[in-house]
Amino acid sequence: MILHNNNFKINVSSEIGNLRSLLIHSPDNGLGRVVPSKAQDWLFEDIVHLDSMRKNEYDYYVKLLLYFLDPYKIKGKLKDIDAKENNRDFYKPDNKGFHASDKVIEIQSLLADILEDEDIRNKLVASVCAIESCNYRLQETLTDTAPVELAKIFISGSLNSNEMIFAPIPNLIFSRDIGIAINNYMLLNKPAKKARARETLLARYIFFNHPLFAAYRDNILEIPETVQQFLRPGEDQDEKTTLEGGDVMMISPEHLIIGCSERTSNSGANEAIKLLFANDVVKKITIVKIPHKRDYMHIDTVFTQVKRNVWVLLHSLGISQNPVEDSEPIAWFADKKQKDKDRTDIIQFEKGKKKPRAFNCLEDLLTDISENDLQSKEKTTFIYSGNDTFPYDAREQWTDSCNLLAIKEGVVLGYDRNDKTIEAFKKNGFQVIKVKELLRKFENDELDPQSMKDTLILMPSAELSRARGGFHCMSMPLQRDII
């Protein structure tokens, strides 16, 4: 049965409004096929243990989202859902026992839905086979495969439990990177790495063809490649037009942040600004250029929003450089080019204004957003990665201490391993609770999800953190309440 919801809307105008629907992808078999020799090509730092990632970690994420967004699917049923004899059927998109929520929406389900249409199936099979260099007979085999099974194959890269026919797309769990909702528009992204090309293709087909998004078809925006790209000699991709969702933040109805990073190019940001202004999607766009280092990857690995006036941030990238007179002697003779590479540049554009505005540092920008865009009357507060203590600031940023998802204002999800950052949250008046304990309280009516305030929910993370992405990465919000 094709997923349908008469009340479905795309509308995201902040990072912290009550979350009403989002797109996710649960870890699939492709993740269990990442090998050390290909891990970095497939954008992984390590190989993960799939069963542990699913049962002990990601399943808790799905349960928590359902309690907040779609409690009818889970409330009073938890014991049965997690019974050993039910073999995790509740979490498997290809199973009859799957939750099939129209608020916590699984990408694989949407893909299977559109593949029911023979014309779409033929086109998508041909497209996938073209980019994956499949032979003609395999293309015929895939065309004749049932939609639910074909969706699994497209994502996992495996024809059956033993036979791989093309590479997996393990990064699909980071659903934010394939698209971003900006007010009632969808901006489809252009990933930087070849390993994500199939994800982008599948996302295009889903958004343009699934009935859930039919009313928004005219609001789907795609970033064009620049003409110059086709005229460059050789295979140099340095100035390719790329943009990923981890570098895009919708922080108020008229204001968007775009990061230029290891994964989002200057050209990608430039094309996005022109496209969004031309379509009157927002009036103000701020570009945040961070060092092109694997440590940071996207701007949402450096900062995310917790409340109108509260942000979690890597302090070393948040502040401006010390003036020379306050620095050590090396400031007078250090390599200035290297210093420029490591700095954060911030430029803000307003539609119709010729001259952009510059900010000295991230803290100044985020304070301006809190006070002026979001009309906060309280002092802007920064919670620093690793409690701003060396070496924990860098260590915990690496394991996504700054990559948090707000389910509602002040209630955020983060990894349980970032001990010093957890201390910083407590110091700033936040309650901290482990997800297992929280779910027990929800199920036993000891706590109402909607009544929660100022809470950091700790999620198990031994395997998930190896994949180098937090819950901000693992979510594509489609609807939030206006704040």
C-alpha beads as a LAMMPS data file, in Angstrom:
LAMMPS data file: protein, C-alpha beads

483 atoms
482 bonds

1 atom types
1 bond types

-500.0 500.0 xlo xhi
-500.0 500.0 ylo yhi
-500.0 500.0 zlo zhi

Masses

1 110.0

Atoms # bond

1 1 1 0.000 0.000 0.000
2 1 1 1.459 3.358 -1.084
3 1 1 2.128 5.778 1.777
4 1 1 -0.461 8.530 1.811
5 1 1 -1.328 11.381 4.163
6 1 1 -3.982 13.970 3.293
7 1 1 -2.596 16.346 5.935
8 1 1 1.029 16.097 4.788
9 1 1 2.885 19.396 4.410
10 1 1 6.388 20.534 3.631
11 1 1 7.089 23.500 5.879
12 1 1 10.350 24.045 7.741
13 1 1 11.094 27.590 8.881
14 1 1 13.493 26.928 11.770
15 1 1 15.876 24.408 13.289
16 1 1 13.956 24.176 16.575
17 1 1 10.190 24.318 15.979
18 1 1 8.253 21.213 17.100
19 1 1 9.189 18.466 14.645
20 1 1 6.100 17.012 12.904
21 1 1 7.521 14.847 10.103
22 1 1 10.918 13.837 8.785
23 1 1 12.616 11.510 6.340
24 1 1 15.049 8.878 7.640
25 1 1 16.754 5.717 6.439
26 1 1 17.454 2.858 8.827
27 1 1 20.822 1.093 8.456
28 1 1 20.561 -1.425 5.610
29 1 1 22.621 -4.452 4.569
30 1 1 24.921 -2.271 2.481
31 1 1 26.403 -0.845 5.684
32 1 1 27.416 -4.369 6.657
33 1 1 29.356 -4.728 3.404
34 1 1 31.705 -1.781 3.814
35 1 1 35.242 -3.186 3.711
36 1 1 38.418 -1.505 5.022
37 1 1 39.929 -1.100 1.546
38 1 1 36.879 0.857 0.328
39 1 1 35.762 2.554 3.554
40 1 1 37.251 5.969 2.758
41 1 1 36.072 5.859 -0.863
42 1 1 32.582 5.272 0.525
43 1 1 33.144 8.145 3.033
44 1 1 33.456 5.998 6.159
45 1 1 36.319 6.249 8.637
46 1 1 35.764 2.728 9.941
47 1 1 33.681 -0.386 9.415
48 1 1 30.640 -0.885 11.635
49 1 1 28.935 -3.885 13.213
50 1 1 25.533 -3.764 11.542
51 1 1 23.466 -5.801 14.022
52 1 1 24.758 -3.782 16.979
53 1 1 24.136 -0.513 15.148
54 1 1 20.546 -1.535 14.443
55 1 1 19.398 -3.291 17.627
56 1 1 21.403 -1.426 20.233
57 1 1 21.438 2.056 18.724
58 1 1 19.371 3.103 15.686
59 1 1 16.208 1.252 16.794
60 1 1 16.134 3.541 19.848
61 1 1 16.174 6.542 17.504
62 1 1 13.144 5.210 15.589
63 1 1 11.246 4.485 18.818
64 1 1 11.977 7.930 20.244
65 1 1 10.871 9.686 17.041
66 1 1 7.614 7.721 17.020
67 1 1 6.782 8.601 20.650
68 1 1 7.170 12.284 19.790
69 1 1 5.768 12.378 16.241
70 1 1 3.441 9.380 15.828
71 1 1 2.680 7.872 19.275
72 1 1 -0.283 5.856 17.968
73 1 1 2.215 3.550 16.224
74 1 1 4.127 2.667 19.373
75 1 1 2.410 3.645 22.640
76 1 1 1.348 0.573 24.626
77 1 1 3.003 -1.752 22.108
78 1 1 6.657 -1.493 23.076
79 1 1 6.966 -4.877 24.764
80 1 1 5.480 -6.661 21.768
81 1 1 7.533 -4.641 19.270
82 1 1 10.786 -5.604 20.967
83 1 1 9.861 -9.253 21.712
84 1 1 12.618 -11.558 20.459
85 1 1 10.183 -13.714 18.473
86 1 1 9.129 -10.704 16.377
87 1 1 12.631 -10.483 14.921
88 1 1 12.641 -6.645 14.606
89 1 1 9.851 -6.766 11.980
90 1 1 8.616 -3.365 13.204
91 1 1 11.818 -1.722 11.921
92 1 1 12.067 -3.449 8.517
93 1 1 10.561 -1.509 5.577
94 1 1 10.142 -4.672 3.480
95 1 1 8.140 -6.484 6.190
96 1 1 4.386 -6.605 6.828
97 1 1 4.979 -5.739 10.490
98 1 1 6.781 -2.473 9.580
99 1 1 5.529 0.641 11.392
100 1 1 4.887 2.470 8.052
101 1 1 4.550 5.843 9.772
102 1 1 3.578 8.818 7.613
103 1 1 5.438 11.113 10.021
104 1 1 8.638 9.153 10.647
105 1 1 9.006 8.356 6.954
106 1 1 11.392 5.703 5.660
107 1 1 13.129 6.474 2.342
108 1 1 13.127 2.812 1.311
109 1 1 9.323 2.672 1.597
110 1 1 8.919 5.718 -0.650
111 1 1 11.285 4.178 -3.188
112 1 1 9.324 0.907 -3.228
113 1 1 6.105 2.906 -3.682
114 1 1 7.248 4.729 -6.827
115 1 1 8.658 1.509 -8.311
116 1 1 5.102 0.145 -8.472
117 1 1 4.679 2.335 -11.555
118 1 1 6.053 0.407 -14.541
119 1 1 7.160 3.490 -16.455
120 1 1 9.053 4.911 -13.448
121 1 1 10.560 1.488 -12.745
122 1 1 11.877 1.162 -16.310
123 1 1 13.366 4.665 -16.274
124 1 1 14.967 4.324 -12.856
125 1 1 16.422 0.884 -13.591
126 1 1 17.934 2.270 -16.804
127 1 1 19.331 5.298 -14.952
128 1 1 20.863 3.250 -12.119
129 1 1 22.326 0.736 -14.570
130 1 1 23.842 3.594 -16.590
131 1 1 25.648 5.210 -13.659
132 1 1 26.709 1.819 -12.261
133 1 1 27.845 0.431 -15.664
134 1 1 25.626 -2.668 -15.460
135 1 1 25.298 -5.065 -18.391
136 1 1 22.080 -5.343 -20.386
137 1 1 20.978 -8.726 -19.014
138 1 1 21.277 -7.470 -15.448
139 1 1 19.172 -4.460 -16.434
140 1 1 16.470 -6.823 -17.707
141 1 1 16.629 -8.838 -14.466
142 1 1 16.218 -5.711 -12.357
143 1 1 13.313 -4.463 -14.481
144 1 1 11.463 -7.716 -13.743
145 1 1 12.157 -7.575 -9.979
146 1 1 9.273 -6.853 -7.567
147 1 1 9.235 -3.205 -6.324
148 1 1 9.890 -3.922 -2.622
149 1 1 12.845 -6.148 -3.450
150 1 1 14.129 -3.764 -6.119
151 1 1 14.159 -0.861 -3.640
152 1 1 16.367 -2.970 -1.343
153 1 1 18.714 -3.800 -4.227
154 1 1 19.060 -0.164 -5.301
155 1 1 20.048 0.823 -1.758
156 1 1 22.158 -2.151 -0.632
157 1 1 23.812 -2.917 -3.984
158 1 1 23.127 -6.640 -3.495
159 1 1 20.978 -8.895 -5.661
160 1 1 20.666 -11.381 -2.802
161 1 1 22.402 -12.152 0.469
162 1 1 25.631 -13.135 -1.323
163 1 1 25.811 -11.385 -4.693
164 1 1 26.870 -7.708 -4.846
165 1 1 26.127 -6.114 -8.210
166 1 1 27.266 -2.592 -7.432
167 1 1 28.600 -0.632 -4.458
168 1 1 26.310 0.017 -1.485
169 1 1 25.260 3.566 -0.583
170 1 1 25.949 3.425 3.171
171 1 1 25.665 7.218 3.545
172 1 1 21.922 7.121 2.888
173 1 1 21.438 6.938 6.683
174 1 1 22.509 10.608 6.582
175 1 1 19.243 11.611 4.945
176 1 1 19.761 15.373 5.440
177 1 1 22.466 15.462 2.799
178 1 1 20.218 14.572 -0.158
179 1 1 17.773 17.455 0.279
180 1 1 16.623 20.219 2.570
181 1 1 13.172 21.698 3.208
182 1 1 13.268 25.499 3.136
183 1 1 9.874 26.905 4.105
184 1 1 7.572 25.048 1.659
185 1 1 10.280 24.366 -0.932
186 1 1 12.604 21.375 -1.327
187 1 1 16.182 22.047 -2.382
188 1 1 17.721 18.879 -3.833
189 1 1 21.435 18.764 -3.289
190 1 1 24.520 17.967 -5.356
191 1 1 26.897 15.774 -3.338
192 1 1 30.634 16.207 -3.633
193 1 1 31.647 12.568 -3.807
194 1 1 30.942 9.959 -6.475
195 1 1 29.944 7.479 -3.739
196 1 1 26.714 9.453 -3.261
197 1 1 25.633 9.750 -6.916
198 1 1 23.042 6.954 -6.673
199 1 1 21.522 8.505 -3.543
200 1 1 20.974 11.737 -5.441
201 1 1 19.338 9.940 -8.352
202 1 1 16.966 8.007 -6.071
203 1 1 16.071 11.198 -4.181
204 1 1 15.165 12.998 -7.409
205 1 1 12.859 10.201 -8.501
206 1 1 11.196 10.027 -5.073
207 1 1 10.507 13.752 -4.732
208 1 1 9.293 14.215 -8.289
209 1 1 7.171 11.058 -8.444
210 1 1 5.833 10.050 -5.032
211 1 1 2.201 11.138 -4.442
212 1 1 3.152 12.380 -0.961
213 1 1 5.009 15.290 -2.603
214 1 1 2.638 15.846 -5.555
215 1 1 1.373 19.221 -4.272
216 1 1 4.975 20.485 -3.991
217 1 1 6.289 19.390 -7.363
218 1 1 6.611 22.988 -8.585
219 1 1 8.496 23.840 -5.385
220 1 1 11.294 21.335 -5.927
221 1 1 14.524 23.164 -6.782
222 1 1 17.604 21.589 -8.356
223 1 1 21.006 23.266 -8.484
224 1 1 22.345 23.454 -12.053
225 1 1 25.920 22.721 -13.041
226 1 1 27.773 25.803 -14.285
227 1 1 28.625 26.022 -17.987
228 1 1 32.292 26.553 -17.086
229 1 1 32.432 23.054 -15.563
230 1 1 31.916 21.462 -18.984
231 1 1 34.647 23.567 -20.604
232 1 1 37.449 22.728 -18.188
233 1 1 40.212 20.483 -19.535
234 1 1 40.933 17.110 -17.974
235 1 1 39.212 15.565 -14.996
236 1 1 39.876 18.338 -12.468
237 1 1 36.868 18.542 -10.146
238 1 1 38.195 21.204 -7.749
239 1 1 35.627 23.811 -8.728
240 1 1 32.710 21.448 -9.227
241 1 1 29.293 22.758 -8.162
242 1 1 28.481 20.794 -4.997
243 1 1 26.147 21.330 -2.062
244 1 1 25.125 18.938 0.744
245 1 1 22.336 19.267 3.312
246 1 1 24.674 19.210 6.294
247 1 1 25.823 22.624 5.077
248 1 1 22.316 24.124 4.940
249 1 1 20.396 25.379 7.986
250 1 1 16.939 26.951 7.936
251 1 1 17.142 29.101 11.050
252 1 1 14.262 31.550 10.587
253 1 1 11.495 32.007 7.976
254 1 1 13.500 34.543 5.953
255 1 1 17.053 33.465 6.766
256 1 1 19.131 30.516 5.577
257 1 1 22.729 29.578 6.403
258 1 1 24.870 27.829 3.783
259 1 1 28.292 26.482 4.662
260 1 1 31.260 26.266 2.299
261 1 1 33.193 23.236 3.459
262 1 1 35.001 20.090 2.368
263 1 1 31.703 18.995 0.765
264 1 1 30.019 22.250 -0.398
265 1 1 31.922 24.321 -2.955
266 1 1 31.933 28.084 -3.478
267 1 1 30.208 27.475 -6.805
268 1 1 27.505 25.358 -5.129
269 1 1 26.798 28.094 -2.575
270 1 1 26.752 30.726 -5.307
271 1 1 24.254 28.789 -7.455
272 1 1 22.066 28.113 -4.397
273 1 1 21.920 31.825 -3.505
274 1 1 20.880 32.777 -7.043
275 1 1 18.286 29.991 -7.226
276 1 1 16.710 30.713 -3.820
277 1 1 16.571 34.480 -4.328
278 1 1 15.152 34.088 -7.852
279 1 1 12.328 31.932 -6.476
280 1 1 11.654 34.211 -3.460
281 1 1 12.256 31.331 -1.039
282 1 1 14.149 33.455 1.532
283 1 1 15.313 37.072 1.796
284 1 1 18.619 36.581 3.587
285 1 1 21.401 34.001 3.130
286 1 1 24.554 33.827 5.226
287 1 1 27.619 32.017 3.901
288 1 1 29.825 30.413 6.552
289 1 1 33.175 29.284 5.148
290 1 1 34.899 26.742 7.383
291 1 1 38.307 25.083 6.866
292 1 1 38.213 22.318 4.246
293 1 1 39.166 19.551 6.633
294 1 1 37.790 16.085 7.214
295 1 1 37.562 17.044 10.915
296 1 1 34.648 19.352 10.112
297 1 1 33.088 18.083 6.849
298 1 1 29.874 20.192 7.172
299 1 1 28.885 23.223 9.247
300 1 1 26.496 21.043 11.292
301 1 1 29.541 19.222 12.684
302 1 1 30.700 22.586 14.084
303 1 1 27.444 24.037 15.463
304 1 1 23.714 23.300 15.783
305 1 1 20.854 25.102 17.517
306 1 1 19.299 24.000 20.816
307 1 1 16.929 26.895 21.680
308 1 1 16.219 30.403 20.373
309 1 1 19.111 31.660 22.452
310 1 1 21.214 28.502 22.924
311 1 1 23.699 26.934 20.493
312 1 1 26.185 24.070 20.803
313 1 1 29.485 25.018 19.206
314 1 1 33.137 24.109 18.690
315 1 1 34.745 27.092 20.439
316 1 1 37.961 27.106 18.399
317 1 1 35.955 27.805 15.216
318 1 1 33.412 30.042 16.928
319 1 1 35.631 32.890 18.053
320 1 1 37.629 35.466 16.119
321 1 1 41.422 35.337 16.064
322 1 1 43.233 37.037 18.943
323 1 1 44.822 40.370 17.990
324 1 1 48.585 40.246 17.490
325 1 1 49.411 42.095 20.704
326 1 1 47.691 39.414 22.807
327 1 1 49.320 36.507 20.987
328 1 1 52.550 34.603 21.478
329 1 1 55.690 35.617 19.528
330 1 1 54.879 33.100 16.765
331 1 1 51.964 35.327 15.682
332 1 1 54.563 37.694 14.156
333 1 1 56.272 35.120 11.953
334 1 1 53.773 32.268 11.364
335 1 1 52.678 31.397 7.834
336 1 1 49.754 33.751 7.173
337 1 1 48.473 31.624 4.282
338 1 1 48.011 28.667 6.625
339 1 1 46.269 30.935 9.124
340 1 1 43.841 32.084 6.421
341 1 1 43.087 28.453 5.555
342 1 1 42.112 27.697 9.150
343 1 1 39.855 30.652 9.687
344 1 1 36.064 30.957 9.435
345 1 1 34.712 33.630 7.071
346 1 1 31.094 34.816 7.336
347 1 1 29.313 36.900 4.690
348 1 1 25.576 37.710 4.711
349 1 1 23.559 38.545 1.591
350 1 1 20.130 40.185 1.498
351 1 1 17.971 40.066 -1.599
352 1 1 17.963 43.441 -3.322
353 1 1 21.021 44.779 -1.430
354 1 1 24.246 45.115 -3.379
355 1 1 26.681 45.155 -0.491
356 1 1 26.851 42.091 1.800
357 1 1 27.478 42.245 5.533
358 1 1 30.464 40.572 7.197
359 1 1 30.627 39.038 10.683
360 1 1 33.832 38.681 12.686
361 1 1 33.050 35.226 14.020
362 1 1 30.400 32.529 14.414
363 1 1 29.458 33.678 17.896
364 1 1 28.605 37.137 16.534
365 1 1 26.459 35.624 13.762
366 1 1 24.584 33.249 16.064
367 1 1 23.980 36.004 18.610
368 1 1 22.579 38.206 15.831
369 1 1 20.261 35.369 14.721
370 1 1 18.992 34.768 18.264
371 1 1 18.405 38.440 19.054
372 1 1 17.218 39.820 15.701
373 1 1 15.841 36.940 13.599
374 1 1 14.294 35.000 16.490
375 1 1 13.565 37.960 18.793
376 1 1 15.064 36.288 21.864
377 1 1 15.014 38.520 24.933
378 1 1 17.428 36.274 26.824
379 1 1 21.222 36.401 26.613
380 1 1 22.611 34.160 23.874
381 1 1 24.348 31.143 25.400
382 1 1 26.976 28.866 23.883
383 1 1 27.463 25.301 25.057
384 1 1 30.937 24.293 23.947
385 1 1 32.099 20.934 22.650
386 1 1 34.098 19.072 25.278
387 1 1 33.184 21.774 27.811
388 1 1 35.784 23.913 25.992
389 1 1 38.616 21.842 27.454
390 1 1 41.581 20.536 25.448
391 1 1 41.777 17.818 24.095
392 1 1 38.101 16.921 24.713
393 1 1 36.781 19.786 22.568
394 1 1 38.331 18.305 19.406
395 1 1 37.825 14.666 20.419
396 1 1 34.134 15.111 21.108
397 1 1 33.538 17.292 18.045
398 1 1 34.926 14.361 16.021
399 1 1 32.243 12.146 17.603
400 1 1 29.485 14.670 16.813
401 1 1 29.089 16.593 20.061
402 1 1 27.939 19.593 17.982
403 1 1 25.670 17.603 15.646
404 1 1 22.376 17.561 17.561
405 1 1 18.775 17.230 16.388
406 1 1 16.121 19.352 18.100
407 1 1 12.818 17.436 18.323
408 1 1 11.338 20.569 19.869
409 1 1 12.871 23.729 21.235
410 1 1 15.296 22.795 24.019
411 1 1 14.879 19.006 23.612
412 1 1 17.797 17.611 21.631
413 1 1 19.313 14.227 20.785
414 1 1 23.035 13.574 21.118
415 1 1 25.532 10.767 21.608
416 1 1 26.128 9.321 25.082
417 1 1 29.916 9.123 24.584
418 1 1 30.605 12.876 24.690
419 1 1 31.056 13.141 28.453
420 1 1 32.551 16.631 28.719
421 1 1 29.902 18.132 26.410
422 1 1 27.250 16.468 28.587
423 1 1 28.827 18.225 31.600
424 1 1 28.553 21.533 29.726
425 1 1 24.832 20.935 29.117
426 1 1 24.287 20.219 32.824
427 1 1 26.209 23.387 33.745
428 1 1 23.791 25.347 31.570
429 1 1 20.689 24.010 33.323
430 1 1 19.749 21.102 31.042
431 1 1 18.452 17.788 32.280
432 1 1 20.216 14.752 30.852
433 1 1 18.502 11.385 30.396
434 1 1 19.405 8.138 28.633
435 1 1 16.984 7.118 25.895
436 1 1 16.287 3.678 27.399
437 1 1 15.089 5.249 30.645
438 1 1 13.102 7.891 28.770
439 1 1 11.233 5.317 26.649
440 1 1 10.340 3.369 29.788
441 1 1 8.865 6.544 31.296
442 1 1 6.880 7.284 28.129
443 1 1 5.480 3.757 27.995
444 1 1 4.516 3.766 31.671
445 1 1 2.886 7.219 31.498
446 1 1 5.426 8.648 33.921
447 1 1 6.349 11.380 31.435
448 1 1 4.639 13.062 28.477
449 1 1 6.936 13.775 25.496
450 1 1 5.131 17.051 24.772
451 1 1 5.757 18.405 28.280
452 1 1 9.553 17.999 28.151
453 1 1 11.782 21.065 28.368
454 1 1 15.527 21.762 28.307
455 1 1 16.681 18.155 27.973
456 1 1 19.605 16.430 26.308
457 1 1 18.554 12.881 25.389
458 1 1 21.554 10.544 25.320
459 1 1 21.564 7.993 22.514
460 1 1 23.835 4.905 22.412
461 1 1 26.598 5.538 19.920
462 1 1 29.428 2.986 19.848
463 1 1 28.739 1.982 16.222
464 1 1 26.832 5.016 14.911
465 1 1 29.680 7.355 15.823
466 1 1 32.058 5.337 13.635
467 1 1 30.028 6.494 10.634
468 1 1 30.951 10.153 11.370
469 1 1 27.534 11.722 11.611
470 1 1 25.096 12.604 14.395
471 1 1 21.312 12.878 14.549
472 1 1 21.241 16.207 12.727
473 1 1 22.821 14.349 9.782
474 1 1 20.440 11.386 10.200
475 1 1 17.291 13.473 9.737
476 1 1 15.621 15.383 6.936
477 1 1 12.884 17.459 8.606
478 1 1 9.889 17.987 6.320
479 1 1 7.581 19.828 8.711
480 1 1 8.153 21.833 11.866
481 1 1 5.787 24.107 13.775
482 1 1 6.428 27.812 13.286
483 1 1 8.137 29.275 16.339

Bonds

1 1 1 2
2 1 2 3
3 1 3 4
4 1 4 5
5 1 5 6
6 1 6 7
7 1 7 8
8 1 8 9
9 1 9 10
10 1 10 11
11 1 11 12
12 1 12 13
13 1 13 14
14 1 14 15
15 1 15 16
16 1 16 17
17 1 17 18
18 1 18 19
19 1 19 20
20 1 20 21
21 1 21 22
22 1 22 23
23 1 23 24
24 1 24 25
25 1 25 26
26 1 26 27
27 1 27 28
28 1 28 29
29 1 29 30
30 1 30 31
31 1 31 32
32 1 32 33
33 1 33 34
34 1 34 35
35 1 35 36
36 1 36 37
37 1 37 38
38 1 38 39
39 1 39 40
40 1 40 41
41 1 41 42
42 1 42 43
43 1 43 44
44 1 44 45
45 1 45 46
46 1 46 47
47 1 47 48
48 1 48 49
49 1 49 50
50 1 50 51
51 1 51 52
52 1 52 53
53 1 53 54
54 1 54 55
55 1 55 56
56 1 56 57
57 1 57 58
58 1 58 59
59 1 59 60
60 1 60 61
61 1 61 62
62 1 62 63
63 1 63 64
64 1 64 65
65 1 65 66
66 1 66 67
67 1 67 68
68 1 68 69
69 1 69 70
70 1 70 71
71 1 71 72
72 1 72 73
73 1 73 74
74 1 74 75
75 1 75 76
76 1 76 77
77 1 77 78
78 1 78 79
79 1 79 80
80 1 80 81
81 1 81 82
82 1 82 83
83 1 83 84
84 1 84 85
85 1 85 86
86 1 86 87
87 1 87 88
88 1 88 89
89 1 89 90
90 1 90 91
91 1 91 92
92 1 92 93
93 1 93 94
94 1 94 95
95 1 95 96
96 1 96 97
97 1 97 98
98 1 98 99
99 1 99 100
100 1 100 101
101 1 101 102
102 1 102 103
103 1 103 104
104 1 104 105
105 1 105 106
106 1 106 107
107 1 107 108
108 1 108 109
109 1 109 110
110 1 110 111
111 1 111 112
112 1 112 113
113 1 113 114
114 1 114 115
115 1 115 116
116 1 116 117
117 1 117 118
118 1 118 119
119 1 119 120
120 1 120 121
121 1 121 122
122 1 122 123
123 1 123 124
124 1 124 125
125 1 125 126
126 1 126 127
127 1 127 128
128 1 128 129
129 1 129 130
130 1 130 131
131 1 131 132
132 1 132 133
133 1 133 134
134 1 134 135
135 1 135 136
136 1 136 137
137 1 137 138
138 1 138 139
139 1 139 140
140 1 140 141
141 1 141 142
142 1 142 143
143 1 143 144
144 1 144 145
145 1 145 146
146 1 146 147
147 1 147 148
148 1 148 149
149 1 149 150
150 1 150 151
151 1 151 152
152 1 152 153
153 1 153 154
154 1 154 155
155 1 155 156
156 1 156 157
157 1 157 158
158 1 158 159
159 1 159 160
160 1 160 161
161 1 161 162
162 1 162 163
163 1 163 164
164 1 164 165
165 1 165 166
166 1 166 167
167 1 167 168
168 1 168 169
169 1 169 170
170 1 170 171
171 1 171 172
172 1 172 173
173 1 173 174
174 1 174 175
175 1 175 176
176 1 176 177
177 1 177 178
178 1 178 179
179 1 179 180
180 1 180 181
181 1 181 182
182 1 182 183
183 1 183 184
184 1 184 185
185 1 185 186
186 1 186 187
187 1 187 188
188 1 188 189
189 1 189 190
190 1 190 191
191 1 191 192
192 1 192 193
193 1 193 194
194 1 194 195
195 1 195 196
196 1 196 197
197 1 197 198
198 1 198 199
199 1 199 200
200 1 200 201
201 1 201 202
202 1 202 203
203 1 203 204
204 1 204 205
205 1 205 206
206 1 206 207
207 1 207 208
208 1 208 209
209 1 209 210
210 1 210 211
211 1 211 212
212 1 212 213
213 1 213 214
214 1 214 215
215 1 215 216
216 1 216 217
217 1 217 218
218 1 218 219
219 1 219 220
220 1 220 221
221 1 221 222
222 1 222 223
223 1 223 224
224 1 224 225
225 1 225 226
226 1 226 227
227 1 227 228
228 1 228 229
229 1 229 230
230 1 230 231
231 1 231 232
232 1 232 233
233 1 233 234
234 1 234 235
235 1 235 236
236 1 236 237
237 1 237 238
238 1 238 239
239 1 239 240
240 1 240 241
241 1 241 242
242 1 242 243
243 1 243 244
244 1 244 245
245 1 245 246
246 1 246 247
247 1 247 248
248 1 248 249
249 1 249 250
250 1 250 251
251 1 251 252
252 1 252 253
253 1 253 254
254 1 254 255
255 1 255 256
256 1 256 257
257 1 257 258
258 1 258 259
259 1 259 260
260 1 260 261
261 1 261 262
262 1 262 263
263 1 263 264
264 1 264 265
265 1 265 266
266 1 266 267
267 1 267 268
268 1 268 269
269 1 269 270
270 1 270 271
271 1 271 272
272 1 272 273
273 1 273 274
274 1 274 275
275 1 275 276
276 1 276 277
277 1 277 278
278 1 278 279
279 1 279 280
280 1 280 281
281 1 281 282
282 1 282 283
283 1 283 284
284 1 284 285
285 1 285 286
286 1 286 287
287 1 287 288
288 1 288 289
289 1 289 290
290 1 290 291
291 1 291 292
292 1 292 293
293 1 293 294
294 1 294 295
295 1 295 296
296 1 296 297
297 1 297 298
298 1 298 299
299 1 299 300
300 1 300 301
301 1 301 302
302 1 302 303
303 1 303 304
304 1 304 305
305 1 305 306
306 1 306 307
307 1 307 308
308 1 308 309
309 1 309 310
310 1 310 311
311 1 311 312
312 1 312 313
313 1 313 314
314 1 314 315
315 1 315 316
316 1 316 317
317 1 317 318
318 1 318 319
319 1 319 320
320 1 320 321
321 1 321 322
322 1 322 323
323 1 323 324
324 1 324 325
325 1 325 326
326 1 326 327
327 1 327 328
328 1 328 329
329 1 329 330
330 1 330 331
331 1 331 332
332 1 332 333
333 1 333 334
334 1 334 335
335 1 335 336
336 1 336 337
337 1 337 338
338 1 338 339
339 1 339 340
340 1 340 341
341 1 341 342
342 1 342 343
343 1 343 344
344 1 344 345
345 1 345 346
346 1 346 347
347 1 347 348
348 1 348 349
349 1 349 350
350 1 350 351
351 1 351 352
352 1 352 353
353 1 353 354
354 1 354 355
355 1 355 356
356 1 356 357
357 1 357 358
358 1 358 359
359 1 359 360
360 1 360 361
361 1 361 362
362 1 362 363
363 1 363 364
364 1 364 365
365 1 365 366
366 1 366 367
367 1 367 368
368 1 368 369
369 1 369 370
370 1 370 371
371 1 371 372
372 1 372 373
373 1 373 374
374 1 374 375
375 1 375 376
376 1 376 377
377 1 377 378
378 1 378 379
379 1 379 380
380 1 380 381
381 1 381 382
382 1 382 383
383 1 383 384
384 1 384 385
385 1 385 386
386 1 386 387
387 1 387 388
388 1 388 389
389 1 389 390
390 1 390 391
391 1 391 392
392 1 392 393
393 1 393 394
394 1 394 395
395 1 395 396
396 1 396 397
397 1 397 398
398 1 398 399
399 1 399 400
400 1 400 401
401 1 401 402
402 1 402 403
403 1 403 404
404 1 404 405
405 1 405 406
406 1 406 407
407 1 407 408
408 1 408 409
409 1 409 410
410 1 410 411
411 1 411 412
412 1 412 413
413 1 413 414
414 1 414 415
415 1 415 416
416 1 416 417
417 1 417 418
418 1 418 419
419 1 419 420
420 1 420 421
421 1 421 422
422 1 422 423
423 1 423 424
424 1 424 425
425 1 425 426
426 1 426 427
427 1 427 428
428 1 428 429
429 1 429 430
430 1 430 431
431 1 431 432
432 1 432 433
433 1 433 434
434 1 434 435
435 1 435 436
436 1 436 437
437 1 437 438
438 1 438 439
439 1 439 440
440 1 440 441
441 1 441 442
442 1 442 443
443 1 443 444
444 1 444 445
445 1 445 446
446 1 446 447
447 1 447 448
448 1 448 449
449 1 449 450
450 1 450 451
451 1 451 452
452 1 452 453
453 1 453 454
454 1 454 455
455 1 455 456
456 1 456 457
457 1 457 458
458 1 458 459
459 1 459 460
460 1 460 461
461 1 461 462
462 1 462 463
463 1 463 464
464 1 464 465
465 1 465 466
466 1 466 467
467 1 467 468
468 1 468 469
469 1 469 470
470 1 470 471
471 1 471 472
472 1 472 473
473 1 473 474
474 1 474 475
475 1 475 476
476 1 476 477
477 1 477 478
478 1 478 479
479 1 479 480
480 1 480 481
481 1 481 482
482 1 482 483
